[in-house]
């Protein structure tokens, strides 16, 4: 039997050997072949010129996790530009570039390390400075640093009441640095997607109704009965009052949202009676609520169907134009074909371009709903 000291030493030795083995496998010589390239001798020559080439038996694969991190950053920059302006997007891109680390993953709820103002300024390209200082008084040099600080305070909502907004950045008081709140941004993006869907299908008033239900948790159509306790009166908001629409319109839009599987009803007892058997329906309040996890999964299924339809439509278009495509392949150049065939090929190119754009947008929706952190019910 090993003693406690010997067991501890053995564990440390095994961990050291494992770390050394991993470093050895990460050695560049396992992947590349180093060859010395001949060059002319000069007085300023400081050593051999080494050229690297990939080993012929080495297999490579795409790092999709890293690609997703970069795609996430681009989505956040675009969301920043939509919420504020181009200057805020430039600063957000600089923060993300300064905060990017080898260990960064899609599951991060925020950046690992806080980034100070000097690091952010160093990452801003010189040709993008104009987008930040446009419209500000004073010299360009004096406006630059001050404008960056103002944008950072704006995106962190430092002047807002705690919990009243949805800041993209969090301020670190001790170091005067900032972190990007990935999870908070992802939650806001999902809410915006859901609101846009409702606004396109049902209108602005329906979007306001949905926002009331999403923020309040459980809501009633009208004012809560005085028979409820004072706590319940504060808990249950009223759709009619908060959405600022008439009662008949509130009921209509709630029914339409229920048809889209966006909201559902929840029975809440008016009294504290344990057994609900035999009690009439009037003894319960029928409140409206939203299950975000179920709603987002429903939206995902709809987007998957859209992607499937796009793929099927593309195949159908190619099959219908197969004869013309064969003629183009035989001719070698499109200019040699008859005018009718050229028009059909131009129409096919336009259709494929539109379907490619629709497919890209659908995939970005899937990425925001499924891959970004902060999905309801998931612990990041």
HUSUL-V286950 format. One record per pair of residues at least 24 apart in sequence whose ideal C-beta (glycine too) atoms are under 6 Angstrom apart, sorted by the first residue. I is the first residue (numbers start at 1). J is the second residue. Records with the same first field share a line. If there is no record, write none. Layout:
I = J  J
This chain:
31 = 58
68 = 106
69 = 104
76 = 185
79 = 189
86 = 131
87 = 131  132
88 = 151
90 = 128  131
91 = 151
94 = 120  123  124
95 = 120  180
97 = 123
98 = 123
106 = 371
107 = 380
108 = 182
109 = 182  183  373  380
110 = 179  181  182
111 = 179  180
114 = 172  175  177  179
115 = 177  178
116 = 177
152 = 178
182 = 373
183 = 373  374  380
186 = 372  373  374
187 = 374
189 = 368
202 = 256
205 = 245
206 = 253
208 = 243
209 = 239  243  253
210 = 257
212 = 239  242  243
213 = 263  288  290
214 = 290
218 = 287  289
219 = 288
220 = 287
221 = 250  251
254 = 288
261 = 298
262 = 295
263 = 288  290
292 = 376
293 = 376  377
296 = 369
300 = 369
303 = 362  365  366
306 = 362
307 = 362
310 = 355  358  359
314 = 355
317 = 351
321 = 348
